[in-house]
Amino acid sequence: MVTTSLVASPQKTSVLGIGVSRTTYPECTELIIESAKRREVCTVAAVNVHSITTAYRDPQGHGYRLKRFTLVAPDGQPVRWALNLLRQPGEQFLHDRVRGPELMLRLCERAASEGISIFLYGSKKSVLANLRTNLTKQFPNLKIAGTISPPFRVLSVEEDAEHMRQIRESGAGIVFVGLGCPRQERWIFEHRQKLNCPLVGVGAAFDMHSGNIQQAPFLMQKFGLEWLYRFLQDPIRLWKRYLLLNPLYVMLLTLQILKLLPQQNYDTPMESQNGGEMTRSARMEI
């Protein structure tokens, strides 16, 4: 039986209408590990400009789902800056963000020390093989209960059921999901009632920790220029994401600060409006 989390989740601040958790690495790590020990559901997203802006543009799809996550961690520096700009009296000032790749390593370290097994869902088989090798080298006591590299298409009912069976029978205490935004958030949302463990979306962490792509230098990360580093690595694929969504995010956040931001309805899912699946955010992925 799947249970809901009893562990207190961090306070959230609205950024473009999406509640983003005012949280830190230690707080996120503790909440997820405690949820894993109790075999409780805990849905986790690490959001950046791309994710937040996509949510605003797709309120009945990605926005609806993201607003209902247990933890929405500020992965991108511009998201952390927004939380501090919108800080209310008595709320903590966030000195650091919570990056998906770093959070994954911290969770693996705790999982290894406390005997909690993990499952890796997403990416290519070659990436998963290298990721498994690198994680076990870094954390010798870490138990990786299994891996699945799903096809880049909509799964059949039978395929999805088989994946759920493999994850449940593995006994994994934490499932890391590396499908990219917004696919991983959709997968987590749609499977949150089928698994009794934390589901953690970590974006490009699989590629980074497998050695498939390089992480941005520390100073570029610190000053919010990680997007530029990734753009220069893959400009053909990422130019729309960064050159269109980054300016849009700045404009929308400015409107929010000025209390002029048009409000979106995040309370009605697309599927209940038209009887079909929530597919718009998948079409909007850029």
Residue pairs with C-beta under 8 A, 6 or more apart in sequence:
1 196
2 41
2 192
2 193
2 194
2 195
2 196
3 38
3 39
3 40
3 41
3 196
4 40
4 41
5 35
5 38
5 40
5 41
5 42
5 70
6 38
6 40
7 31
7 34
7 35
7 38
7 40
7 42
8 31
9 21
9 31
9 70
9 71
10 21
10 22
10 23
10 27
10 28
10 31
10 71
11 21
11 22
11 91
12 19
12 20
12 21
12 22
12 72
13 19
13 20
13 22
13 83
13 86
13 87
13 88
13 91
14 20
14 86
14 256
15 52
15 79
15 82
15 83
15 86
15 253
15 256
16 52
16 53
16 55
16 56
16 249
16 252
16 253
16 256
16 261
16 264
17 55
17 56
17 59
17 63
17 67
17 261
17 263
17 264
17 266
18 47
18 52
18 55
18 56
18 63
18 66
18 67
18 72
18 266
19 67
19 72
20 47
20 52
20 72
20 73
20 74
20 79
20 82
20 83
21 28
21 71
21 72
21 73
21 74
22 83
22 91
22 92
22 94
23 71
23 73
23 74
23 98
24 94
24 96
24 98
25 96
25 98
25 102
25 103
25 106
28 44
28 71
28 73
28 98
28 103
29 103
29 106
29 107
29 110
31 42
31 70
31 71
32 42
32 44
32 71
32 107
32 174
32 198
32 200
33 107
33 110
33 111
33 114
33 116
35 41
35 42
35 197
35 198
36 42
36 111
36 116
36 173
36 174
36 197
36 198
37 114
37 116
37 173
39 173
39 196
39 197
40 196
40 197
40 198
41 70
41 192
41 193
41 195
41 196
41 197
41 198
41 199
42 70
42 71
42 197
42 198
42 199
43 68
43 69
43 70
43 71
43 188
43 189
43 192
43 198
43 199
44 69
44 70
44 71
44 73
44 188
44 198
44 199
44 200
44 201
45 51
45 66
45 69
45 71
45 72
45 73
45 184
45 185
45 188
45 201
46 73
46 74
46 75
46 98
46 99
46 100
46 103
46 201
46 202
46 203
47 55
47 66
47 72
47 73
47 74
47 75
47 76
47 79
47 181
48 75
48 76
48 78
48 79
48 181
48 203
48 227
49 76
49 78
49 79
49 227
49 245
49 246
49 249
50 181
50 241
50 245
51 62
51 66
51 75
51 181
51 182
51 185
52 79
52 249
53 245
53 248
53 249
53 252
54 62
54 63
54 181
54 182
54 245
54 281
54 284
54 285
55 62
55 63
55 66
55 67
55 266
56 63
56 252
56 264
57 284
58 182
58 280
58 281
58 284
59 264
59 265
59 266
60 265
60 266
60 268
60 269
60 270
60 273
60 278
60 280
61 182
61 186
61 269
61 270
61 278
61 279
61 280
61 281
61 284
62 181
62 182
62 185
62 186
62 281
62 284
63 264
63 266
64 266
64 267
64 268
64 269
64 270
64 278
65 182
65 185
65 186
65 189
65 269
65 278
66 72
66 185
67 266
68 189
69 185
69 188
69 189
73 97
73 98
73 100
73 103
74 80
74 83
74 94
74 97
74 98
75 97
75 98
75 99
75 100
75 203
76 97
76 224
76 226
76 227
77 97
77 221
77 222
77 223
77 224
77 226
78 224
78 249
79 97
80 94
80 96
80 97
81 224
82 253
83 94
84 93
84 94
85 253
85 257
86 256
86 257
87 93
99 221
100 201
100 202
100 203
100 204
100 205
101 202
101 203
101 204
101 205
101 208
101 209
101 215
103 200
103 202
104 176
104 200
104 202
104 205
104 209
105 138
105 209
107 118
107 174
107 176
107 200
108 118
108 135
108 138
108 139
108 142
109 139
110 116
111 117
111 118
111 139
111 142
111 143
111 173
111 174
112 139
112 140
112 141
112 142
112 143
113 141
115 143
116 143
116 173
116 174
117 143
117 144
117 145
117 170
117 171
117 172
117 173
117 174
118 142
118 143
118 144
118 145
118 172
118 173
118 174
118 175
118 176
119 144
119 145
119 146
119 147
119 148
119 167
119 170
119 172
119 174
119 175
119 176
120 128
120 131
120 132
120 144
120 146
120 147
120 148
120 176
120 178
120 206
121 147
121 148
121 150
121 163
121 167
121 175
121 176
121 177
121 178
121 179
121 187
122 148
122 149
122 150
122 176
122 177
122 178
122 179
122 180
122 184
122 206
123 131
123 149
123 178
123 179
123 206
123 207
123 210
124 149
125 149
127 149
127 206
127 207
127 210
127 212
128 147
128 149
128 206
128 210
130 210
130 211
130 212
131 206
131 209
131 210
132 144
132 147
134 209
134 210
134 211
135 142
135 144
135 209
136 142
136 144
145 170
145 171
145 172
146 166
146 167
146 170
146 172
148 163
148 166
148 167
150 159
150 163
150 179
151 159
155 163
164 191
164 194
164 195
167 175
167 195
168 195
172 197
173 197
173 198
174 197
174 198
174 200
175 195
175 197
175 198
175 199
175 200
176 200
176 202
176 205
176 206
177 184
177 187
177 188
177 199
177 200
177 201
177 202
178 184
178 201
178 202
178 203
178 204
178 205
178 206
178 207
179 187
179 201
180 203
180 204
180 285
181 201
181 203
181 285
182 281
182 282
182 284
182 285
183 282
183 285
184 201
184 202
184 203
185 201
186 278
186 281
186 282
188 199
188 201
191 199
192 199
204 213
204 230
206 212
207 213
208 214
208 215
213 230
213 233
214 233
215 221
216 225
216 226
216 229
216 230
217 229
220 226
220 228
220 229
227 242
227 246
228 242
230 238
230 242
231 238
231 239
231 242
231 243
240 286
241 286
244 286
245 286
252 261
255 261
255 262
269 278
270 276
270 278
270 279
270 280
271 277
271 278
